[in-house]
């Protein structure tokens, strides 16, 4: 998408950055970067949704993973395939460490 010839390339990069900043990022409530320079974005949840979507992008903004969290959980940190999430409760808060490794079948 960003490949261009000569003078067109900087204009395409600028347009993509503008699109990313104004159209894509406002749809996400949290952003975390992990140790592999991947960006983890947690989306805003609609009031009736029971799941919150998470998108993982590589350093070139290409999607590498998608998954969902139960309602109310927020991303705090990520490292490798481990994610730290937190949820507020009436008695304080709960923190969990989740593994995103797939089970082999």
C-alpha positions in Angstrom: 0.0 0.0 0.0 2.8 2.4 0.8 5.0 1.4 -2.2 5.3 4.3 -4.5 7.6 5.6 -7.2 9.8 8.6 -6.5 8.0 11.6 -5.1 4.7 9.7 -4.6 6.0 7.6 -1.7 6.3 10.5 0.9 2.8 11.6 0.0 1.4 8.1 0.4 3.1 7.7 3.8 1.8 11.0 5.0 -1.8 10.1 3.9 -1.5 6.7 5.6 -0.3 8.3 8.9 -3.2 10.8 8.7 -5.7 8.0 8.1 -4.2 5.9 10.9 -4.3 8.9 13.4 -7.7 10.2 12.6 -9.7 7.2 11.5 -8.2 4.1 13.2 -6.7 5.1 16.6 -9.9 6.9 18.0 -11.7 3.5 17.8 -9.4 2.0 20.5 -9.6 2.6 24.2 -6.1 1.2 25.2 -2.8 0.8 23.5 0.1 -1.2 24.8 3.5 -2.0 23.2 5.2 -5.3 24.0 8.9 -6.3 24.1 8.8 -7.3 20.4 7.5 -3.8 19.4 4.0 -5.2 18.6 1.1 -2.8 19.3 -1.9 -4.2 21.3 -5.0 -2.2 20.8 -8.2 -2.8 22.8 -11.4 -1.5 21.2 -14.1 0.6 22.8 -17.0 -1.7 23.8 -20.5 -1.1 22.7 -22.9 -1.1 25.8 -24.6 -4.4 24.8 -21.4 -6.3 23.8 -20.2 -8.9 26.2 -16.7 -9.1 24.7 -14.0 -6.5 24.1 -11.9 -7.0 21.0 -8.2 -6.8 20.9 -6.0 -6.4 17.8 -2.3 -7.0 17.7 -0.2 -5.2 15.1 3.5 -5.7 14.2 5.8 -2.7 13.9 4.6 -2.1 10.3 1.0 -1.9 11.5 0.1 -5.3 9.9 -2.4 -7.3 12.0 -0.8 -10.4 13.5 -3.5 -11.5 15.9 -7.1 -10.9 17.1 -8.9 -12.0 20.2 -11.5 -11.0 22.6 -11.6 -10.3 26.4 -14.6 -10.6 28.6 -16.4 -7.4 29.3 -14.7 -5.1 31.9 -11.1 -6.4 31.5 -8.4 -3.9 30.4 -5.0 -4.5 28.9 -2.1 -3.4 31.2 1.0 -5.0 29.7 2.1 -7.6 27.2 5.3 -9.6 26.7 5.7 -12.4 24.2 2.5 -14.4 24.4 1.7 -13.3 28.0 -0.8 -10.5 28.6 -1.6 -8.8 31.9 -5.2 -7.7 32.3 -7.1 -6.0 35.1 -10.7 -5.6 36.1 -12.3 -3.3 38.7 -14.6 -5.0 41.2 -16.7 -3.7 44.1 -14.0 -4.8 46.5 -11.1 -3.3 44.6 -9.6 -4.9 41.6 -8.4 -8.2 40.1 -5.3 -8.7 37.9 -4.7 -11.8 35.7 -1.8 -13.0 33.5 -3.2 -14.7 30.4 -1.3 -16.9 28.0 -2.2 -16.5 24.4 -0.5 -19.7 23.2 -2.7 -21.9 21.1 -3.3 -25.5 22.0 -2.1 -28.0 19.4 -4.7 -30.5 18.2 
